[in-house]
Amino acid sequence: MKVNMQSVNFNADQRLLDFIQNRMDKLEQYYDKVIQSDVFLKVENTSGKENKIFEAKLMVPGDSFVVKKVCKTFEEGADSAINSLERQLKKRKQKLRSYL
């Protein structure tokens, strides 16, 4: 799956981008009709520790899923956001199966 990644207010290293790509590729196990995915990595200029924002938009035929997580690290945000996307894709697949 092609994942468009953009980092805002910083330059993401290749290790982080590879980690996100691998985790997003696993979403195809749950729903194989994913058209496109966009990932935005943002850093807020706040004094708090949870200043990293991971936002993912996943487009499937007829719908799109958007998940936004604020965490201490991008890896933690990616894990929780992708777990949420997994649940949403499983739910959508079950719903489509019930119509057949």
MMTF fields as JSON, N, C-alpha, C and O atoms, coordinates in Angstrom:
{
  "mmtfVersion": "1.0.0",
  "mmtfProducer": "UNKNOWN",
  "numBonds": 399,
  "numAtoms": 400,
  "numGroups": 100,
  "numChains": 1,
  "numModels": 1,
  "chainsPerModel": [1],
  "groupsPerChain": [100],
  "chainIdList": ["A"],
  "bondAtomList": [4, 2, 8, 6, 12, 10, 16, 14, 20, 18, 24, 22, 28, 26, 32, 30, 36, 34, 40, 38, 44, 42, 48, 46, 52, 50, 56, 54, 60, 58, 64, 62, 68, 66, 72, 70, 76, 74, 80, 78, 84, 82, 88, 86, 92, 90, 96, 94, 100, 98, 104, 102, 108, 106, 112, 110, 116, 114, 120, 118, 124, 122, 128, 126, 132, 130, 136, 134, 140, 138, 144, 142, 148, 146, 152, 150, 156, 154, 160, 158, 164, 162, 168, 166, 172, 170, 176, 174, 180, 178, 184, 182, 188, 186, 192, 190, 196, 194, 200, 198, 204, 202, 208, 206, 212, 210, 216, 214, 220, 218, 224, 222, 228, 226, 232, 230, 236, 234, 240, 238, 244, 242, 248, 246, 252, 250, 256, 254, 260, 258, 264, 262, 268, 266, 272, 270, 276, 274, 280, 278, 284, 282, 288, 286, 292, 290, 296, 294, 300, 298, 304, 302, 308, 306, 312, 310, 316, 314, 320, 318, 324, 322, 328, 326, 332, 330, 336, 334, 340, 338, 344, 342, 348, 346, 352, 350, 356, 354, 360, 358, 364, 362, 368, 366, 372, 370, 376, 374, 380, 378, 384, 382, 388, 386, 392, 390, 396, 394],
  "bondOrderList": [1, 1, 1, 1, 1, 1, 1, 1, 1, 1, 1, 1, 1, 1, 1, 1, 1, 1, 1, 1, 1, 1, 1, 1, 1, 1, 1, 1, 1, 1, 1, 1, 1, 1, 1, 1, 1, 1, 1, 1, 1, 1, 1, 1, 1, 1, 1, 1, 1, 1, 1, 1, 1, 1, 1, 1, 1, 1, 1, 1, 1, 1, 1, 1, 1, 1, 1, 1, 1, 1, 1, 1, 1, 1, 1, 1, 1, 1, 1, 1, 1, 1, 1, 1, 1, 1, 1, 1, 1, 1, 1, 1, 1, 1, 1, 1, 1, 1, 1],
  "groupList": [{"groupName": "MET", "atomNameList": ["N", "CA", "C", "O"], "elementList": ["N", "C", "C", "O"], "formalChargeList": [0, 0, 0, 0], "bondAtomList": [1, 0, 2, 1, 3, 2], "bondOrderList": [1, 1, 2], "singleLetterCode": "M", "chemCompType": "L-PEPTIDE LINKING"}, {"groupName": "LYS", "atomNameList": ["N", "CA", "C", "O"], "elementList": ["N", "C", "C", "O"], "formalChargeList": [0, 0, 0, 0], "bondAtomList": [1, 0, 2, 1, 3, 2], "bondOrderList": [1, 1, 2], "singleLetterCode": "K", "chemCompType": "L-PEPTIDE LINKING"}, {"groupName": "VAL", "atomNameList": ["N", "CA", "C", "O"], "elementList": ["N", "C", "C", "O"], "formalChargeList": [0, 0, 0, 0], "bondAtomList": [1, 0, 2, 1, 3, 2], "bondOrderList": [1, 1, 2], "singleLetterCode": "V", "chemCompType": "L-PEPTIDE LINKING"}, {"groupName": "ASN", "atomNameList": ["N", "CA", "C", "O"], "elementList": ["N", "C", "C", "O"], "formalChargeList": [0, 0, 0, 0], "bondAtomList": [1, 0, 2, 1, 3, 2], "bondOrderList": [1, 1, 2], "singleLetterCode": "N", "chemCompType": "L-PEPTIDE LINKING"}, {"groupName": "GLN", "atomNameList": ["N", "CA", "C", "O"], "elementList": ["N", "C", "C", "O"], "formalChargeList": [0, 0, 0, 0], "bondAtomList": [1, 0, 2, 1, 3, 2], "bondOrderList": [1, 1, 2], "singleLetterCode": "Q", "chemCompType": "L-PEPTIDE LINKING"}, {"groupName": "SER", "atomNameList": ["N", "CA", "C", "O"], "elementList": ["N", "C", "C", "O"], "formalChargeList": [0, 0, 0, 0], "bondAtomList": [1, 0, 2, 1, 3, 2], "bondOrderList": [1, 1, 2], "singleLetterCode": "S", "chemCompType": "L-PEPTIDE LINKING"}, {"groupName": "PHE", "atomNameList": ["N", "CA", "C", "O"], "elementList": ["N", "C", "C", "O"], "formalChargeList": [0, 0, 0, 0], "bondAtomList": [1, 0, 2, 1, 3, 2], "bondOrderList": [1, 1, 2], "singleLetterCode": "F", "chemCompType": "L-PEPTIDE LINKING"}, {"groupName": "ALA", "atomNameList": ["N", "CA", "C", "O"], "elementList": ["N", "C", "C", "O"], "formalChargeList": [0, 0, 0, 0], "bondAtomList": [1, 0, 2, 1, 3, 2], "bondOrderList": [1, 1, 2], "singleLetterCode": "A", "chemCompType": "L-PEPTIDE LINKING"}, {"groupName": "ASP", "atomNameList": ["N", "CA", "C", "O"], "elementList": ["N", "C", "C", "O"], "formalChargeList": [0, 0, 0, 0], "bondAtomList": [1, 0, 2, 1, 3, 2], "bondOrderList": [1, 1, 2], "singleLetterCode": "D", "chemCompType": "L-PEPTIDE LINKING"}, {"groupName": "ARG", "atomNameList": ["N", "CA", "C", "O"], "elementList": ["N", "C", "C", "O"], "formalChargeList": [0, 0, 0, 0], "bondAtomList": [1, 0, 2, 1, 3, 2], "bondOrderList": [1, 1, 2], "singleLetterCode": "R", "chemCompType": "L-PEPTIDE LINKING"}, {"groupName": "LEU", "atomNameList": ["N", "CA", "C", "O"], "elementList": ["N", "C", "C", "O"], "formalChargeList": [0, 0, 0, 0], "bondAtomList": [1, 0, 2, 1, 3, 2], "bondOrderList": [1, 1, 2], "singleLetterCode": "L", "chemCompType": "L-PEPTIDE LINKING"}, {"groupName": "ILE", "atomNameList": ["N", "CA", "C", "O"], "elementList": ["N", "C", "C", "O"], "formalChargeList": [0, 0, 0, 0], "bondAtomList": [1, 0, 2, 1, 3, 2], "bondOrderList": [1, 1, 2], "singleLetterCode": "I", "chemCompType": "L-PEPTIDE LINKING"}, {"groupName": "GLU", "atomNameList": ["N", "CA", "C", "O"], "elementList": ["N", "C", "C", "O"], "formalChargeList": [0, 0, 0, 0], "bondAtomList": [1, 0, 2, 1, 3, 2], "bondOrderList": [1, 1, 2], "singleLetterCode": "E", "chemCompType": "L-PEPTIDE LINKING"}, {"groupName": "TYR", "atomNameList": ["N", "CA", "C", "O"], "elementList": ["N", "C", "C", "O"], "formalChargeList": [0, 0, 0, 0], "bondAtomList": [1, 0, 2, 1, 3, 2], "bondOrderList": [1, 1, 2], "singleLetterCode": "Y", "chemCompType": "L-PEPTIDE LINKING"}, {"groupName": "THR", "atomNameList": ["N", "CA", "C", "O"], "elementList": ["N", "C", "C", "O"], "formalChargeList": [0, 0, 0, 0], "bondAtomList": [1, 0, 2, 1, 3, 2], "bondOrderList": [1, 1, 2], "singleLetterCode": "T", "chemCompType": "L-PEPTIDE LINKING"}, {"groupName": "GLY", "atomNameList": ["N", "CA", "C", "O"], "elementList": ["N", "C", "C", "O"], "formalChargeList": [0, 0, 0, 0], "bondAtomList": [1, 0, 2, 1, 3, 2], "bondOrderList": [1, 1, 2], "singleLetterCode": "G", "chemCompType": "PEPTIDE LINKING"}, {"groupName": "PRO", "atomNameList": ["N", "CA", "C", "O"], "elementList": ["N", "C", "C", "O"], "formalChargeList": [0, 0, 0, 0], "bondAtomList": [1, 0, 2, 1, 3, 2], "bondOrderList": [1, 1, 2], "singleLetterCode": "P", "chemCompType": "L-PEPTIDE LINKING"}, {"groupName": "CYS", "atomNameList": ["N", "CA", "C", "O"], "elementList": ["N", "C", "C", "O"], "formalChargeList": [0, 0, 0, 0], "bondAtomList": [1, 0, 2, 1, 3, 2], "bondOrderList": [1, 1, 2], "singleLetterCode": "C", "chemCompType": "L-PEPTIDE LINKING"}],
  "groupTypeList": [0, 1, 2, 3, 0, 4, 5, 2, 3, 6, 3, 7, 8, 4, 9, 10, 10, 8, 6, 11, 4, 3, 9, 0, 8, 1, 10, 12, 4, 13, 13, 8, 1, 2, 11, 4, 5, 8, 2, 6, 10, 1, 2, 12, 3, 14, 5, 15, 1, 12, 3, 1, 11, 6, 12, 7, 1, 10, 0, 2, 16, 15, 8, 5, 6, 2, 2, 1, 1, 2, 17, 1, 14, 6, 12, 12, 15, 7, 8, 5, 7, 11, 3, 5, 10, 12, 9, 4, 10, 1, 1, 9, 1, 4, 1, 10, 9, 5, 13, 10],
  "groupIdList": [1, 2, 3, 4, 5, 6, 7, 8, 9, 10, 11, 12, 13, 14, 15, 16, 17, 18, 19, 20, 21, 22, 23, 24, 25, 26, 27, 28, 29, 30, 31, 32, 33, 34, 35, 36, 37, 38, 39, 40, 41, 42, 43, 44, 45, 46, 47, 48, 49, 50, 51, 52, 53, 54, 55, 56, 57, 58, 59, 60, 61, 62, 63, 64, 65, 66, 67, 68, 69, 70, 71, 72, 73, 74, 75, 76, 77, 78, 79, 80, 81, 82, 83, 84, 85, 86, 87, 88, 89, 90, 91, 92, 93, 94, 95, 96, 97, 98, 99, 100],
  "secStructList": [7, 7, 3, 3, 3, 3, 3, 3, 1, 1, 7, 7, 7, 2, 2, 2, 2, 2, 2, 2, 2, 2, 2, 2, 2, 4, 4, 4, 4, 6, 7, 6, 6, 7, 7, 3, 3, 3, 3, 3, 3, 3, 3, 7, 7, 7, 1, 1, 1, 7, 7, 3, 3, 3, 3, 3, 3, 3, 3, 3, 6, 6, 3, 3, 3, 3, 3, 3, 3, 3, 3, 1, 1, 2, 2, 2, 2, 2, 2, 2, 2, 2, 2, 2, 2, 2, 2, 2, 2, 2, 2, 2, 2, 2, 2, 2, 2, 2, 2, 7],
  "xCoordList": [0.852, 0.0, 0.898, 1.906, 0.517, 1.247, 0.78, -0.408, 1.727, 1.428, 2.111, 3.337, 1.322, 1.871, 2.113, 1.174, 3.38, 3.718, 4.246, 5.056, 3.761, 4.232, 4.567, 3.787, 5.736, 6.109, 6.085, 6.666, 5.402, 5.211, 6.051, 6.001, 6.807, 7.647, 8.877, 9.52, 9.226, 10.445, 10.73, 9.888, 11.917, 12.289, 12.297, 13.051, 11.453, 11.36, 12.522, 12.912, 13.076, 14.166, 13.603, 12.424, 14.442, 14.024, 13.526, 12.63, 14.09, 13.659, 12.189, 11.44, 11.789, 10.4, 9.476, 8.405, 9.877, 9.059, 8.904, 7.825, 9.965, 9.889, 8.975, 8.217, 9.05, 8.188, 6.715, 5.9, 6.384, 4.997, 4.553, 3.424, 5.416, 5.083, 4.783, 3.811, 5.608, 5.39, 4.077, 3.342, 3.777, 2.527, 1.303, 0.288, 1.392, 0.269, 0.067, -1.065, 1.153, 1.027, 0.245, -0.438, 0.338, -0.378, -1.891, -2.644, -2.344, -3.78, -4.441, -5.641, -3.679, -4.244, -4.666, -5.408, -4.201, -4.648, -6.119, -6.823, -6.581, -7.944, -8.937, -10.113, -8.466, -9.351, -8.478, -7.643, -8.662, -7.736, -8.108, -7.401, -9.18, -9.6, -9.202, -9.891, -8.12, -7.656, -7.11, -6.246, -7.611, -7.198, -5.914, -4.944, -5.92, -4.803, -4.78, -5.794, -3.611, -3.519, -2.572, -1.536, -2.945, -2.142, -1.823, -2.694, -0.567, -0.133, 0.51, 1.368, 0.082, 0.645, 1.293, 0.655, 2.545, 3.282, 3.531, 4.149, 3.05, 3.167, 3.768, 3.557, 4.518, 5.063, 4.525, 4.723, 3.839, 3.334, 4.407, 5.196, 4.436, 5.388, 4.758, 4.385, 4.65, 4.112, 5.135, 6.082, 4.944, 5.879, 5.554, 6.373, 4.375, 3.988, 4.751, 5.295, 4.79, 5.512, 4.742, 5.35, 3.423, 2.617, 2.375, 1.296, 3.402, 3.296, 3.422, 3.539, 3.4, 3.524, 2.152, 1.466, 1.767, 0.453, 0.635, 1.358, -0.03, -0.043, -1.451, -2.405, -1.586, -2.901, -2.847, -1.955, -3.798, -3.844, -5.214, -6.242, -5.209, -6.444, -6.365, -5.449, -7.318, -7.342, -8.574, -9.692, -8.376, -9.489, -9.801, -8.93, -11.068, -11.57, -12.748, -13.283, -13.165, -14.281, -15.534, -16.073, -15.982, -17.206, -17.057, -18.049, -15.872, -15.713, -14.252, -13.364, -14.025, -12.654, -12.648, -13.627, -11.541, -11.376, -10.263, -9.198, -10.514, -9.514, -9.304, -10.259, -8.028, -7.674, -6.594, -5.64, -6.755, -5.78, -5.422, -6.301, -4.129, -3.661, -2.564, -1.714, -2.597, -1.567, -0.847, -1.467, 0.474, 1.254, 2.633, 2.98, 3.41, 4.784, 5.729, 6.633, 5.52, 6.378, 5.503, 4.331, 6.088, 5.345, 5.071, 4.037, 5.984, 5.769, 4.54, 3.728, 4.418, 3.265, 1.974, 0.966, 2.007, 0.838, 0.473, -0.706, 1.488, 1.232, 0.586, -0.368, 1.098, 0.526, -0.935, -1.771, -1.25, -2.637, -3.56, -4.701, -3.087, -3.923, -4.167, -5.282, -3.147, -3.3, -4.157, -4.898, -4.064, -4.971, -6.416, -7.31, -6.641, -7.984, -8.463, -9.619, -7.583, -7.946, -8.246, -9.141, -7.508, -7.772, -9.192, -9.915, -9.587, -10.941, -11.989, -12.995, -11.754, -12.717, -12.824, -13.919, -11.685, -11.718, -12.408, -13.153, -12.162, -12.834, -14.343, -15.121, -14.745, -16.163, -16.801, -17.911, -16.106, -16.628, -16.756, -17.743, -15.772, -15.812, -16.974, -17.661, -17.192, -18.329, -19.648, -20.567, -19.736, -20.955, -21.219, -22.361, -20.176, -20.33, -20.719, -21.508, -20.179, -20.535, -21.997, -22.637, -22.52, -23.901, -24.893, -26.029, -24.468, -25.35, -25.423, -26.38, -24.42, -24.392, -25.231, -25.312],
  "yCoordList": [-1.172, 0.0, 1.235, 1.29, 2.202, 3.466, 4.36, 4.659, 4.777, 5.648, 6.986, 7.054, 8.045, 9.395, 9.954, 10.14, 10.221, 10.726, 12.144, 12.47, 12.991, 14.363, 14.67, 14.38, 15.259, 15.675, 17.193, 17.863, 17.728, 19.165, 19.656, 19.068, 20.702, 21.351, 20.542, 20.879, 19.483, 18.728, 17.828, 17.676, 17.236, 16.27, 14.881, 14.613, 14.003, 12.637, 11.804, 11.924, 10.953, 10.09, 8.859, 8.536, 8.19, 7.065, 5.888, 5.164, 5.686, 4.585, 4.735, 3.758, 5.961, 6.234, 6.018, 5.427, 6.486, 6.327, 4.851, 4.43, 4.071, 2.635, 1.925, 1.03, 2.328, 1.741, 1.982, 1.062, 3.215, 3.554, 2.819, 2.332, 2.729, 2.022, 0.552, 0.009, -0.097, -1.511, -1.712, -2.657, -0.834, -0.965, -0.711, -1.394, 0.252, 0.545, -0.586, -0.869, -1.227, -2.34, -3.501, -4.23, -3.676, -4.764, -4.557, -5.506, -3.327, -3.077, -3.791, -4.062, -4.098, -4.792, -6.222, -6.838, -6.756, -8.077, -8.041, -9.04, -6.918, -6.807, -6.363, -6.725, -5.578, -5.086, -4.798, -3.894, -5.56, -5.479, -4.428, -4.294, -3.686, -2.698, -1.271, -0.319, -1.116, 0.212, 0.925, 0.393, 2.121, 2.888, 3.661, 3.568, 4.421, 5.321, 5.613, 5.499, 5.991, 6.411, 7.602, 7.657, 8.534, 9.723, 9.759, 9.524, 10.055, 10.146, 11.507, 11.931, 12.187, 13.49, 13.379, 12.953, 13.758, 13.767, 15.225, 15.965, 15.63, 17.027, 17.121, 16.25, 18.187, 18.48, 19.832, 20.832, 19.859, 21.124, 21.783, 21.099, 23.079, 23.817, 24.112, 25.245, 23.057, 23.206, 22.702, 22.006, 23.051, 22.605, 21.197, 20.588, 20.666, 19.332, 18.246, 18.474, 17.051, 15.934, 15.337, 14.858, 15.354, 14.792, 15.857, 16.444, 16.101, 17.153, 16.613, 17.395, 15.3, 14.7, 14.221, 13.484, 14.646, 14.319, 13.393, 13.716, 12.238, 11.282, 11.274, 10.954, 11.621, 11.665, 10.816, 10.988, 9.905, 9.018, 9.091, 9.108, 9.134, 9.125, 7.962, 7.887, 7.061, 5.845, 5.898, 6.046, 5.778, 5.849, 4.475, 3.786, 4.095, 2.841, 3.195, 4.299, 2.286, 2.617, 3.04, 2.275, 4.25, 4.749, 5.361, 5.822, 5.387, 5.897, 6.255, 5.906, 6.953, 7.21, 7.236, 7.634, 6.808, 6.758, 7.717, 7.73, 8.523, 9.465, 9.199, 9.126, 9.054, 8.815, 9.814, 10.03, 10.425, 11.403, 11.06, 10.933, 10.91, 10.565, 11.538, 11.928, 11.92, 12.784, 11.963, 11.48, 11.806, 10.959, 11.553, 12.619, 10.82, 11.247, 10.972, 11.763, 9.848, 9.501, 9.178, 8.831, 9.297, 8.974, 7.484, 7.084, 6.65, 5.208, 4.813, 3.995, 5.405, 5.131, 5.598, 4.891, 6.777, 7.304, 6.442, 6.195, 5.978, 5.125, 3.817, 3.363, 3.202, 1.942, 2.088, 1.285, 3.103, 3.252, 3.648, 3.191, 4.49, 4.903, 3.733, 3.555, 2.95, 1.829, 0.727, 0.051, 0.538, -0.412, 0.041, -0.778, 1.33, 1.871, 1.667, 1.311, 1.889, 1.662, 0.187, -0.133, -0.705, -2.148, -2.471, -3.187, -1.946, -2.196, -1.656, -2.315, -0.459, 0.138, -0.67, -0.847, -1.159, -1.943, -3.289, -3.749, -3.923, -5.187, -4.979, -5.792, -3.886, -3.584, -3.343, -3.811, -2.618, -2.353, -3.653, -3.855, -4.524, -5.783, -6.649, -7.278, -6.679, -7.435, -6.869, -7.618, -5.557, -4.909, -5.254, -5.521, -5.253, -5.601, -7.054, -7.383, -7.931, -9.355, -9.594, -10.494, -8.8, -8.987, -8.609, -9.082, -7.759, -7.377, -8.45, -8.489, -9.311, -10.337, -11.52, -12.465],
  "zCoordList": [0.0, 0.0, 0.0, 0.704, -0.787, -0.844, 0.295, 0.424, 1.111, 2.238, 1.997, 1.901, 1.901, 1.751, 3.145, 3.92, 3.462, 4.792, 4.693, 3.825, 5.615, 5.696, 7.144, 8.05, 7.351, 8.698, 8.743, 7.89, 9.756, 9.903, 11.077, 12.158, 10.885, 11.901, 12.306, 13.301, 11.568, 11.842, 10.646, 9.761, 10.624, 9.584, 10.206, 11.142, 9.68, 10.206, 9.687, 8.526, 10.558, 10.116, 9.412, 9.554, 8.667, 7.835, 8.672, 8.238, 9.86, 10.726, 11.131, 11.147, 11.455, 11.825, 10.624, 10.765, 9.466, 8.267, 7.891, 7.472, 8.037, 7.755, 8.748, 8.373, 10.021, 11.053, 10.711, 10.778, 10.348, 10.016, 8.762, 8.704, 7.758, 6.518, 6.8, 6.275, 7.624, 7.951, 8.691, 8.405, 9.636, 10.401, 9.508, 9.645, 8.61, 7.718, 6.7, 6.308, 6.276, 5.331, 5.941, 5.223, 7.242, 7.906, 7.895, 8.114, 7.644, 7.59, 6.42, 6.461, 5.383, 4.23, 4.558, 3.793, 5.689, 6.124, 6.508, 6.36, 6.993, 7.503, 6.442, 6.494, 5.479, 4.419, 3.215, 3.255, 2.141, 1.012, -0.03, -1.028, 0.163, -0.82, -0.436, -0.803, 0.283, 0.677, -0.556, -1.253, -0.821, -1.997, -1.717, -2.469, -0.63, -0.346, 1.137, 1.825, 1.62, 3.014, 3.121, 2.458, 3.957, 4.22, 5.706, 6.543, 6.029, 7.42, 7.631, 6.857, 8.689, 9.042, 10.418, 11.381, 10.501, 11.764, 12.127, 11.363, 13.289, 13.695, 15.088, 15.932, 15.315, 16.634, 17.057, 16.367, 18.201, 18.737, 19.588, 20.239, 19.584, 20.411, 21.766, 22.068, 22.577, 23.923, 24.92, 24.554, 26.167, 27.205, 27.699, 28.387, 27.363, 27.815, 27.087, 26.006, 27.688, 27.076, 25.915, 24.958, 25.975, 24.899, 23.845, 23.771, 23.025, 22.023, 20.603, 19.66, 20.431, 19.11, 18.644, 19.352, 17.454, 16.906, 15.709, 14.766, 15.756, 14.655, 14.09, 14.799, 12.823, 12.186, 10.922, 10.091, 10.778, 9.615, 8.966, 9.644, 7.643, 6.871, 5.905, 5.086, 5.999, 5.195, 4.306, 4.8, 2.993, 2.055, 1.487, 0.956, 1.613, 1.064, 0.158, 0.26, -0.725, -1.62, -0.855, -0.056, -1.105, -0.502, 0.873, 1.436, 1.432, 2.792, 3.05, 2.272, 4.149, 4.596, 6.112, 6.744, 6.686, 8.131, 8.524, 7.907, 9.554, 10.044, 11.528, 12.302, 11.914, 13.309, 13.685, 12.937, 14.861, 15.34, 16.779, 17.632, 17.044, 18.381, 18.811, 18.011, 20.081, 20.665, 21.727, 22.675, 21.563, 22.474, 22.723, 22.214, 23.529, 23.833, 22.667, 22.397, 21.973, 20.835, 19.632, 19.775, 18.452, 17.238, 17.131, 16.595, 17.633, 17.586, 18.407, 17.976, 19.593, 20.449, 19.781, 19.806, 19.19, 18.483, 17.29, 17.037, 16.547, 15.388, 15.813, 15.181, 16.883, 17.359, 17.747, 17.333, 18.535, 18.983, 17.832, 17.778, 16.914, 15.781, 14.829, 14.339, 14.571, 13.64, 14.255, 13.542, 15.574, 16.238, 16.093, 15.882, 16.204, 16.024, 14.585, 14.36, 13.619, 12.215, 11.952, 11.17, 12.598, 12.454, 12.894, 12.2, 14.041, 14.543, 13.577, 13.315, 13.05, 12.121, 10.827, 10.294, 10.322, 9.094, 9.308, 8.443, 10.457, 10.765, 10.847, 10.346, 11.48, 11.627, 10.259, 10.001, 9.385, 8.048, 7.254, 6.545, 7.37, 6.631, 7.115, 6.31, 8.422, 8.97, 8.462, 8.132, 8.402, 7.934, 6.473, 6.098, 5.645, 4.233, 4.064, 3.179, 4.901, 4.823, 5.196, 4.652, 6.109, 6.543, 5.432, 5.431, 4.489, 3.398, 2.309, 1.536, 2.252, 1.191, 1.53, 0.745]
}
